[in-house]
Each structure stands twice: as structure tokens, then as C-alpha cells.
């Protein structure tokens, strides 16, 4: 009965979402028709929206919890469990396997969506009643489409009769602890963007686009951005060590599907800050909220429509893809139509000079939009071409050449922006403040040209600019009392420093990586970078639900202690799959990355070896970016809480 209870909870949540949309629509219409209407009926209608939103989120969470329960119980009478689990799997993969499939991942999505709507209903108290009610109505309308998708096209609780004795098992590539946190982290980010979108829709409907709306939306944008950063960073490292191909980013369409919302959210985050603090960029902020949500919807369509061939994508039937495409057209088309009809009612905000911090943020947004456009075109173009019978691929060379120079220009703007004053500044003053970061860039560039050993242009500029950005990032702390510096200022510094660290890691990995691909014999020494790697032997290994051949490698570097690495070639029976499990040794200046291939008839073992200098800076930088966002979020919330307490104290005085 657990599955039936989960399905019932899902139906009830969908019914409440429909009720929430209806209540919000009626309430907003009455308030807009008569802004001073304080009648009992209007008050009751508005008051009913909040508890409905809270209960809807609770029911969605209950449905997700019950789906996890049937996975943990290995209830093979549930079709989803039979197709994506096995009784012999470790419990962690049974737990995470609940969302390691199409239906479960969509239920997780709508669960987070419902909980987010409930959180808005509980905690948001600063918005005008019409704006907040319209926001909750928009959030429920988004959820309603996904509830319909689950109930009519992708029922996660469908039964199978007769039930099989055991299941088909989970994709071995997903049998990793990363499955437990990577999808939920990304989905929280996606849903945070949906909340920001709902705020934008609510503000447009209520004609209330201004600083108050931006201040209410900003924590959600910042929270979404933090989780997207964590999800992309963790997903990059997961693919790096799990897929065994030695790269940290391949411009895979599904990787791009998570990158595009992050780019849009980054632009939105800067824009909403200008609106919240300086009352500028009103229409641009709303438009970016629509674009960011559109990118998350496009990402959902790409991953779950079945039109992509990717290790990340869920292969589903075209009917489901058509359903998601219809939702995409409905939501994005509706939002763009609403924006087009209401943008004329958005009053112009405060103006500013081009040479100002606002001007730098506008330049930042434009460059991010250019990169977003490049990624979007490069991702969708092969799909569109395939629809016309033309098979082509757009890979790393295109993205590197098209987006790389724009990204480097973005780094320059990022370095200069925090050093500019609000509203108005001068070129000479900026040049004086940029002298030290500029000197760091010049010194790094000269050192690389002299000692870099023929580094190509983009990595060369990337490394030099990383040094300049690192210096510029900490410039806002100069001559400050560090103990009195606001947390959100520390957050900006740490986040920008994280970008510099990641950029340095990307450029160093691209410039200095050494690779050795060989068929080796036992005892044969191999050279990769500064390391000598020797194959000591091959032995069989038995795991909880797999068997493997394991290589015993010993890596030496000068007089340093030897490093033992044990890459594996694993064999899974449910489903039948062979995977390569890399073995990685991390040192302060890089990683030794090893992969075991096949054994040829002569007894030689295929090995792939890499030395990747400073590659770990990529993920360290990503963690710093997320930490900076968290500091900024906490600092903003703390400041607003203190401001509310001050107002309350003055009211009581």
C-alpha cells in the first residue's frame, strides 16, 4: 500500500496546486480591481493561499518519501523499482536510486518546487499582498504542469504484475556516492531559479517591479546560484573520476544544460543587486529572471526528452519529450508574453554613468549573456540539424574558441567592477586602483613567457589574468577594519577569489597536462610528467555487486615516498556493464590519474596515465565561489533581520 499512498499524496498535491492557482488568480484580480478592498471575502481568499501552498509542499514531500521507501524495501511490484534497482545493491544506491531515473528525478524536482513554494508562504512577509499572492500562484502553476506530467505520462508508482523476482539494477555509472548529492543539489538550484521567476511574474502581474521586490527575490537567486555552483562543481569532479576519460569538462549537452542556468543566474544575481540597492535595471532584472528560468526548462527538456545521447541523459520515449516540450513552450511563451505586455508599466529606475560599478555590472551581464548565447547555440544546433537529416557535432574546439576570449574579457571586467564607485566614477581613478592588479597580471605574463615552455595563447592569458583577478578580488579589503567588514563584502571577495583560483586550475590543466597511453608489461617502468609508474601486477577483486580486475601501480617522483594506485575494470551483472574505475593520487601541485584498459593476447596491459598540474584548483575554486555566496547570503539575511528588529523597536518606543 506504500505505492498507492504515494500516488494518492501526489494527486492531492496536484489538486491543491490547482486550488492555489485559482485562489491566487481570484485574489489578485480583486485586489488589482480595488487596491483598497479590505472586505472579509478578499482577506479570506488571500489568507487561504498560504496554507494551501504549505500543505501542497508537504504532500509532495510525502510522495517522495514513500517512493524512497519502496526503493529501500526493494518492492519489485513497483515498475520503477524493478527497472532501476536490485535487492543486492548497497542501501545507499537503493536510497539515491529513487531519483536516479526519469520518474523519480521528476518527482524530486516537483517535491523541491512544492517545498520552496511552502517556504515562500511561511517566511515572506515584506511584499505587498497582491505581489506575494501572484508569486505563490505562479509557483503553483509551474508545479501543476509537472504534477500533470507525473500523473499522466510518468507515474513513479505504477505497479507491475506479475512482479519479477528481482530488478534490472541501477546504471553502474550512477552507482557512486555522487548520486546521493549531485542531482538534489542541482535541482535545488533549478527550483530556486523557478522561485525567482515566480517573484518576477508576481511583480509584473501586480505592477510592483521595484527595490522591495528585488530584496525579496535576492535571497532565492543567491541560494539558487550557490546550489547550482555546488552541483556543477561536484558533478564535474564526479564525471572526472567516474568516467575515466581524464577530463573535467567535455562540453557535453547535458553538462551545458546545467551551465546555462548558472550563467543566467549569475547575471541575474548582479542585476538584482543593483535593483535592490540602487533602484536600477528594473526591466533588465525581470527579463533575466525569465531567461534564467527558461534555461532551466530547456535543460530539463534536453535531459529528459530522449533527444540526446549522453551518459547523463535519461533515455525516454518521445511522448514524454513532447509533454515536456509543451510545458516549456507554455511557461516560457507565457512569461515572454507577460513581459512584453507589462514591460511598458515598469518605470525606469535610477540612472548611472557608464564608468561606475553599475556600468561594470551591466558589462558583466552582457558578456555573460554572450557566453550563454554561444553555449545555447552550440548545444541546440546539432539537435536542430539532426531534425533536417544532417548529423554533426559541436565539441570543445568550438566552445573554447567562441566562449574563451569572451570569458577572459569577463575576467577583466570582474576585476575592475568592485574597484569602481556607485553611480559615477572616472577612468583615471579606475586606472590608479587597477595598478597593482595590472602589475600582477604583467609579472605573471612575463614569467610564463620566459619559463612557461611555449604555453598556447588562451591558457597563457588565463593564468596571467587569474593572478590579476586574485589581487583585484582582495582589493575591497584594503584599508578596511576586517573585523567590521560586512559579511556580504567578504562573500564577494571570496567568490571572486574562487573564480581566480578555478581559472588558474583550468589554464594550468590545459597548458601543462602530460599524457601517456601504453600497452605495458608487468615490471615495465613508464614515464608521465615527473613520475615513473611501474605496473606490479593484475589481480581479481570481488565487490558487493560487481567483480573486477585491479592493476597494482607504483608511482615514484624523485626521493619522495612511493604512491600506490589501483585502477579497476569492473564487471556488473545487473545490468551487464563494464566500467573503468580510475585511481587518482592527489598532491599539492597536481594529480596522477590512472585508468586500466584491456589485456591483449600477449599479456600486455593497456594503461592510460596523466599528470595534471594544479587541476584540483578547479574544484577548490568552485567550493570558494559557493562559500562566498553563502557568506553573502548569510550576511544579507542578518542585515535585514537587524533592520526589521530596529523598525520594530522604534515602533514600540
Secondary structure, 3 states (H helix, E strand, C coil): CHHHHHHHHHHHHHHHHHHHHHHHHHHHHHHHHCCCCCCHHHHHHHHHHHHHHHHHHHHHHHHHHHHHHHHHCCCCCEHHHHHHCCCCCCHHHHHHCCCCCHHHHHHHHHHHHHHHHHHHHHHCCCCCHHHHHHHHHHHHHHHHHHHHHHHHCCCCCCECCCCCCCCCCCCHHHCCCHHHHHHHHHHHHHHHHHHHHHHHHHHHHCCCCCHHHHHHHHHHHHHHHHHHHHHHHHHHHHHHHHCCCCCCCCCCHHHHHHHHHHHHHHHHHHHHHHHHHHCCCHHHHHHHHHHHHHHHHHHHHHHHCCCCCCCCCCCCCHHHHHHHHHHHHHHHHHHHHHHHHHHHHCCCCCCCCCCCHHHHHHHHHHHHHHHHHHHHHHHHHHHHHHHCCCCCCCCHHHHHHHHHHHHHHHHHHHHHHCCCCCCCCCHHHHHHHCHHHHHHHHHHHHHHHHHCCCCCHHHHHHHHHHHHHHHHHHHHHCCCCCCCCCHHHHHHHHHHHHHHHHHHHHHHHHHHCEEEEEEECCCCEEEECCEEEEEEEEEEEECCCEEEEEEEEEEECCCCCCEEECCEEEEEECCEEEEEECEEEEECCEEEEEEEEEECCCCCEEEEEEEEECCCHHHHHHHHHHHHHHHHHHHHHHHHHHHHHHHHHHHHC
